[in-house]
Amino acid sequence: MGQHFIKKPFRILVAVKSTFKTHRTVIRAAAKYSQLNGSWSLYVLEGRDDELELSQIDLNQFDGAVIYPTEQLSEFTQNLVLGRFDKPLLIIDPWYNVDFYENIRRQRNNFSLAWCDNRTIARQCAKFLLQKNLRNFAFVPVQPPKETLWSEERKLYFVEYFKSRNIQCDVFHTQEQNFERQTILFQKWLRDLPKPIGIAAATDSVARRVVEGCLYDGIKIPDEAAVIGIDNDELICESTTPSISSLENDLEGTVVKLLEIMDRQIRGESFSGRTFYYEPARIVERVSTQMNITSDRTVIRSMELIRLNVGRPFGVAELARHVNVSRRTLELRFKKNLGKSVHDVIIETKLDKAKKLLCESNLSIAEIAHSCGFVNENYFATAFKRQYKLSPSSFRKIL
């Protein structure tokens, strides 16, 4: 049987809390499917306080809905699921217990679920840190736990991974509600951890708190504490110094698959909803886990200063003064421990930043040269071509 001729676009409600990266990913997935499909019109309810007042909107105007429940949207979601809405529905990362959804499943079959595979995610983070040849590990869940069952799952599976290998894993946990008192407890916990240590956090926001806590107490990242978050929220991961490594999930791909099912349901096909688990897509490694391959404290401190000053011009002599050794001594230590000259490491660090800016920004070549601490655009272009066999402009064109 052929499909019915469509006379107007299908209206799809997308209710999310767009302050969260995973929620923004859902919007992006819905927009992507809408563009590919050509017959959808999205109404995005972002969950801001002013929009929550719209929770009494006429749901009859929609042909389907995508919901990412949060505490703020929970009442609205319950009303949507339990009777006010009988159209196809996709629920992402439910915040309710399994029984809640099993009861719904017995009442209707035109809804799908996308669950986060927290077991695989936690194990990936654990494997990644273990490969860093660390002996000590810790996990920081969302505090206090509240209703964040996904955070507790990630903690459970992370600890379980090391327990099965007879490796101790510390966990920060507190029921303290006051943020200032909680912070005091957290700082003490960080100080008392055995070093060096690999720390996984339930989210990138939690990872940022770990990084800030380490910096406050002078715990060096990544050499004393290697930190990894989850979700790869670039707004968070790239805004700290050092930047934060993170595990990125294949949420977008999973949502697109489920939206295809929803589309078939909307078009009148007898097609039961599905349950999918989205898994890790990749780990994006940044400075917070880039362990130095040396125990030489002078080299480690020099590398830290090079990263911190990547945006300004400086030479080997100036760096040597700041680590209190002669230029010759610094050169010898770099050659012995890294197999490279100090100048080469400085240039490589600057070019790494330049390559990232070429990929992810609209800055001009001259602006990038300045942002990476090169004295002029020509010097930058020469160094870049020597390293990557392409000019900066040619490199940008092939992206």
C-alpha positions in Angstrom: 0.0 0.0 0.0 1.4 3.4 -1.0 1.7 6.2 1.5 -1.0 8.8 1.9 -0.5 12.1 0.1 0.5 14.7 2.7 -1.4 17.9 2.6 0.3 19.7 5.5 3.5 19.1 7.6 3.3 16.9 10.7 3.7 19.0 13.8 6.2 17.5 16.3 6.5 18.8 19.9 10.1 18.6 21.3 10.2 19.3 25.0 13.7 19.5 26.4 15.8 21.4 28.9 18.3 23.0 26.5 20.8 24.1 29.1 21.9 20.4 29.0 24.2 19.3 26.2 22.3 16.0 25.8 19.0 17.8 25.4 20.5 20.1 22.8 21.7 16.9 21.0 18.1 15.8 20.9 17.0 19.1 19.3 19.8 18.7 16.7 18.7 15.1 15.9 15.1 16.2 15.5 16.1 19.1 13.3 18.3 16.8 11.2 15.5 14.3 10.7 13.1 17.0 9.9 15.4 18.4 7.2 15.9 14.9 5.7 12.2 14.0 6.0 10.8 17.2 4.6 7.3 16.8 6.1 7.9 17.7 9.8 7.5 21.1 11.5 9.1 21.2 15.0 7.8 23.1 18.0 10.6 23.2 20.5 9.6 23.7 24.2 13.0 24.4 25.9 11.8 24.2 29.5 12.6 27.8 30.5 10.5 29.1 33.4 8.4 31.3 31.0 7.8 28.3 28.7 6.8 26.0 31.5 3.7 28.1 31.8 2.8 26.8 28.4 2.4 23.3 29.7 -1.4 23.6 29.2 -1.0 24.1 25.4 -3.4 22.3 23.2 -1.7 19.0 22.5 -4.2 18.1 19.9 -2.3 20.3 17.4 0.7 17.9 17.5 1.1 14.6 15.5 3.9 13.3 17.7 6.2 14.4 20.6 9.8 13.9 21.7 10.3 14.4 25.5 13.4 14.5 27.5 12.1 14.4 31.1 13.8 16.4 33.9 12.6 17.5 37.3 11.3 20.7 35.8 9.4 18.9 33.1 8.3 15.9 35.0 4.7 17.0 35.8 4.2 18.1 32.2 5.7 14.8 31.0 3.4 12.7 33.2 0.4 14.6 31.9 1.6 14.0 28.4 2.2 10.3 28.8 -0.8 9.5 31.0 -3.8 10.3 28.9 -3.5 13.8 27.5 -1.7 12.7 24.5 -2.4 9.5 22.4 -0.1 10.3 19.5 3.3 8.7 18.9 5.8 9.6 21.6 9.5 9.2 22.1 10.9 9.5 25.6 14.7 10.1 26.1 16.5 9.1 29.3 13.4 8.7 31.5 13.7 10.0 35.0 11.1 7.6 36.4 11.5 4.0 37.4 11.1 1.1 35.0 7.7 0.1 36.4 6.3 3.5 35.4 7.0 2.8 31.8 6.1 -0.8 31.8 2.7 0.2 33.0 2.4 2.6 30.1 3.6 -0.1 27.7 0.6 -2.2 28.6 -1.7 0.7 27.8 -0.2 1.8 24.5 2.4 0.7 22.0 3.0 3.9 20.0 5.8 5.1 22.2 9.6 4.4 22.1 12.3 4.8 24.7 16.0 5.8 24.4 17.9 4.7 27.5 21.6 5.6 28.2 23.7 2.5 28.4 25.4 3.5 31.7 27.2 0.2 32.1 29.1 0.4 28.8 29.7 4.1 29.4 31.2 3.6 32.9 33.3 0.7 31.7 34.7 2.7 28.8 35.8 5.5 31.1 37.4 2.9 33.5 39.3 1.2 30.6 40.5 4.5 29.3 41.9 5.5 32.7 43.4 2.1 33.3 45.3 2.4 30.1 47.1 5.4 31.6 49.0 3.0 33.8 47.4 4.5 36.9 47.0 2.4 40.1 44.5 4.6 41.9 41.0 5.5 40.8 37.9 7.4 42.0 34.4 8.4 40.8 32.4 11.5 41.5 28.6 11.2 41.1 26.1 14.0 41.1 25.8 15.3 44.6 23.6 14.8 46.5 22.2 11.7 44.6 18.5 12.9 44.6 16.7 11.1 41.8 19.8 10.9 39.5 19.6 7.1 39.0 21.7 7.3 35.9 24.6 8.9 38.0 24.3 6.2 40.6 24.4 3.6 37.8 27.5 5.1 36.3 29.2 5.0 39.8 28.1 1.4 40.4 29.5 0.1 37.1 32.7 2.1 37.3 33.4 0.8 40.8 32.4 -2.7 39.7 34.9 -2.7 36.8 37.8 -2.1 39.2 36.5 -4.4 41.9 36.4 -7.3 39.5 40.1 -6.7 39.0 40.9 -6.4 42.7 41.6 -2.7 42.4 40.3 -0.2 45.0 38.1 2.6 43.8 37.2 5.6 45.9 33.8 7.4 45.6 32.8 10.8 46.9 29.4 10.7 48.5 27.6 13.0 50.9 24.1 13.8 51.9 25.1 17.4 52.7 22.7 19.8 51.0 24.5 23.0 51.8 26.9 23.8 48.9 29.6 25.5 51.0 29.8 22.6 53.5 29.6 20.1 50.7 32.6 21.9 49.0 34.7 21.7 52.2 34.0 17.9 52.4 34.8 17.5 48.7 38.1 19.4 49.0 39.2 17.2 51.9 38.3 14.1 49.9 40.4 15.3 47.0 43.4 16.1 49.2 43.2 12.7 50.9 43.1 10.6 47.7 46.2 8.7 46.8 48.2 10.2 44.0 48.5 9.9 41.0 44.9 9.0 40.4 42.4 8.7 37.6 39.0 10.4 38.4 35.9 9.8 36.4 32.9 12.2 36.9 29.2 11.5 36.2 29.0 14.5 33.8 31.2 17.2 32.4 29.7 19.6 34.9 30.9 17.4 37.7 34.3 16.9 36.0 34.6 20.7 35.9 34.0 20.8 39.7 36.8 18.2 40.1 39.2 20.2 38.0 38.4 23.4 39.9 38.8 21.5 43.2 42.2 20.2 42.2 43.4 23.6 41.0 42.3 25.2 44.3 44.4 22.7 46.3 47.3 22.7 43.9 46.8 19.2 42.7 48.4 19.0 39.3 46.2 17.9 36.4 46.8 15.5 34.7 50.0 14.4 36.4 48.6 14.0 39.9 44.9 13.6 38.9 43.7 12.6 35.4 40.1 13.7 35.0 37.5 12.5 32.5 33.8 13.6 32.2 30.8 12.2 30.3 28.8 13.8 27.5 31.5 15.9 25.8 29.8 19.2 26.3 32.3 21.4 24.5 31.0 24.5 26.2 32.2 23.1 29.5 35.2 20.9 28.4 36.9 23.7 26.4 36.2 26.5 28.9 38.5 25.2 31.7 42.3 25.2 32.0 43.3 22.5 31.6 40.6 21.4 29.1 38.6 18.3 30.1 38.6 14.9 28.4 35.2 13.5 28.0 33.2 10.5 26.6 30.7 11.3 23.9 27.6 9.2 23.5 25.9 8.2 20.2 22.6 9.8 21.4 22.0 11.7 18.1 22.3 8.5 16.0 19.9 6.6 18.3 17.3 9.4 18.4 17.3 9.6 14.6 16.6 5.8 14.3 13.7 6.2 16.8 12.3 9.2 14.9 12.1 7.1 11.8 9.8 4.7 13.7 7.8 7.7 15.0 7.4 8.9 11.4 6.0 5.6 10.3 3.6 5.6 13.2 2.4 9.1 12.4 1.8 8.0 8.8 -0.6 5.3 10.0 1.6 2.2 9.9 1.0 -0.4 12.6 4.5 -0.2 14.0 5.2 -0.8 17.7 7.5 1.4 19.6 11.0 0.3 20.4 13.6 0.5 23.2 17.1 1.5 22.3 20.2 1.9 24.4 22.6 4.5 23.1 26.3 3.7 23.7 29.6 5.6 23.7 30.7 6.9 20.4 34.2 8.0 21.3 36.4 9.5 23.9 37.6 13.0 23.1 40.9 13.4 24.9 42.0 16.8 26.1 44.7 18.0 28.4 43.1 16.7 31.6 44.2 13.1 30.8 47.3 13.7 28.7 49.7 12.2 31.1 53.3 13.2 30.8 55.7 10.3 29.9 58.2 11.5 32.4 58.6 11.9 36.2 61.0 14.8 35.8 59.3 17.5 37.8 61.1 20.3 35.9 59.9 19.0 32.5 56.3 18.5 33.9 56.2 22.0 35.2 57.6 23.3 31.9 54.9 21.6 29.9 52.3 23.1 32.2 53.7 26.6 31.7 53.9 26.0 27.9 50.2 25.1 27.8 49.2 28.1 30.0 51.2 30.6 27.9 50.4 29.2 24.5 48.7 32.4 23.5 51.7 34.7 23.9 55.2 34.8 22.3 57.9 33.4 24.5 61.2 31.6 24.1 63.3 28.9 25.8 65.3 31.3 27.9 62.2 32.8 29.4 60.7 29.4 30.2 64.0 28.3 31.8 64.0 31.3 34.1 60.5 30.4 35.3 61.4 26.9 36.2 64.7 28.0 37.8 67.2 26.1 35.7 69.6 27.1 33.0 68.6 27.0 29.4 71.2 24.2 28.8 69.8 22.1 31.7 66.3 22.5 30.4 67.3 21.5 26.9 69.1 18.4 28.2 66.1 17.3 30.3 63.7 17.7 27.4 66.0 15.7 25.1 66.4 13.0 27.7 62.7 12.7 28.7 60.8 13.7 25.6 63.4 13.2 22.8 62.6 16.7 21.6 64.0 20.2 22.0 62.2 22.8 24.1 61.6 24.9 21.1 60.0 22.0 19.2 57.6 21.3 22.1 56.6 25.0 22.3 55.9 25.1 18.6 54.0 21.8 18.5 51.8 23.0 21.4 51.0 26.3 19.6 50.3 24.5 16.3 47.9 22.0 18.1 45.9 25.0 19.2 46.1 26.6 15.8 44.8 23.4 14.1 41.9 23.4 16.5 41.0 27.0 15.8 41.2 26.4 12.0 38.7 23.5 12.5 36.3 25.1 14.9 36.4 28.8 14.5 35.9 31.5 11.8 39.0 33.5 12.8 41.2 34.7 10.1 44.7 33.2 9.6 46.2 36.4 11.1 43.9 36.2 14.1 44.8 32.6 14.7 48.5 33.3 14.5 48.1 36.0 17.1 45.9 33.8 19.3 48.6 31.1 19.3 51.4 33.4 20.2 53.2 33.6 16.9 55.1 36.9 16.2 53.6 37.2 12.8 51.4 35.5 10.2 54.3 34.5 7.9 56.2 32.7 10.7 53.0 30.9 11.7 52.3 29.8 8.1 55.9 28.5 7.7 55.8 26.5 10.9 52.4 25.1 10.1 53.4 24.0 6.6 56.6 22.4 8.0 54.5 20.4 10.5 51.5 19.4 8.5 52.7 19.7 4.8 49.9 22.1 4.1 49.4 25.8 4.5 46.8 26.9 7.1 44.4 28.0 4.4 44.7 24.8 2.5 44.2 22.8 5.7 41.0 24.7 6.4 39.7 24.1 2.9 39.9 20.3 3.1 38.0 20.1 6.4 
